[in-house]
């Protein structure tokens, strides 16, 4: 007699920003879900029903399902008892801005002893085009003819619980059976299913992130061009976009985080480094901190010995994730020029961070790194020099730049 699997789903990378919300959503739909992750520091919090990072609407559901339909696995061997395994591990680029695939296949090797032909492995991580098929071929060479699907995540970090219940899910697979299994799983979330080929699904995610990154670069390039001419870009932006449906240009700001740049570079690597628009976007977005400081030096002269405050160290608004935040590049350049830098954030925490009140009191110059909602109500002391690309600080007695 064949034993019934203990889990409907096990998520590898289940403590992360992609895996944990997905696990919570599936558990809330009635599935038996296991979480597997090497980040053991987060395990006590999760088992206590506490989110280890900001994910709006997630914690009440986590408290309801943990220890019931959602549990934490003790080791990779437990995937043998799962009908479906979802992989959500990160897929970084190396120092040459090329995708690092070795960790992915090393994981595949460790998984192999516990896999069977009755299982389906769903890749949720963003991958270099062709990786899904290569993984299938890799396992087949090892005698593991498992079903493989690729279903890219497309959520906005911090709002996954909301979007998992509304966004259509892109589904692909190495066989009709793999597509059927993955489609049935994601229909548990009550969403529309879009079926495409494996490589079409891989490019869907990469194209989306590269397009978003390019959009941010356009807004930032326009900002730089206006500033170089001594013009008020906020006025230009308002003139372009106010009650004008075709003026949907992102405002300026630091375009960062663990996905947009990385995925743009993965797409470039897949296209023989001929993705010129993507390269240009990287130069613009990654160059924005230096541009801001160059303009500051032109206005103030030397900043050596000055106290400069950065408000916002997360990579985006109203979350606590600082991965690849350009505020840290800003910090590094300011220190290179001899400034004393105070940094603060409303959500992210670090021993080096100080309260925003200290920044407002002691800094001669204040730079808004991230447009946290809380900054909209800040009262800037008179005489402070403020650099606010985002346009979030209420102007008054401060000196906007």
ZIVENZI-V958584 format. One line per field, one symbol per residue. phi: phi as a letter, one per 30 degrees, with the letter a starting at -180 (. if undefined). psi: psi as a letter, one per 40 degrees, with the letter a starting at -180 (. if undefined). burial: b if it has 24 or more other C-alpha atoms within 12 Angstrom, else e. Layout:
phi=???
psi=???
burial=???
//
This chain:
phi=.dddedbdbbcdjdccdcddeddddddddjdcbccbadddddeeddddicddadbdiddededdcdicdbbcdcadddddccdbbccbddbdcddcicdcceeddddedddedccbddcbccdcddbdejdedddddddddciccddbbbbddbddejbdedddcbdecdbbadaedddddddddddedicdcccbdedddddeddddddddddedddedddedddddcicddeddddddcdhbdccdcdddldcbjdbddeddddddddchhcddddddddddddddeddededddddcidcdidcbcccjcddadhbcccehdddddeeddddediddccbbadbdbadddbdddddddcddbbcddbdeedddcdcdedjdcccbddicdddlddcdb
psi=hhihididhhhhfeeaddddddddddddeeihhihhiegededddddefhheihhheddddddddhecehihieiddeedehdihhhfiigiiaeefiihedddddddddddeeiieeihhhheihihhedddddddddddeeggihhihgiifihhefdddddedhihhhiieidddddddddddedefiihhhiidddddddddddddddddddddddddddddddefihddddddddehfhdefghiiiihhaieddddddddddddfffegdddddddddddeddddddddddddeaieheihhhhhheieihfiehehfheddddddddddeeihhhiiiediiideiiidddddddhdhhhhdifiddedeihhiheihhhgddfdhhibeigi.
burial=eeeeeebbbbbbbbbbbbbbbbbbbbbbbebbbbbbbeeeebbeebbebbbbbbbbebbebbbbbbeebbbbbeebebbbbbbbbbbbbbbbbeeeebbbbeebbebbeebbebbbbbbbbbbbbbbbbbbbbebbebbeeeebbbbbbbbbbbbbbbbbbebbbebebbbbbbbeebbbbbbebbbbbeeebbbbbbbbbbbbbbbbbbbbbbbbbbbbbbbbeebeeeeebbeebeeeeeeeeeeebbbbbbbbbbbbbbbbbbbbbbeeeeeeebbbbbbbbbbbbbbbbeebeeeeeebeebbbbbbbbbbbbbbbbbbbbbbbbbbebbeebebbbbbbbbbbeeeebbbbbbbbebbbbbbbbbbbeebeebebbeebbbbbbbbbbebeeeebb
//
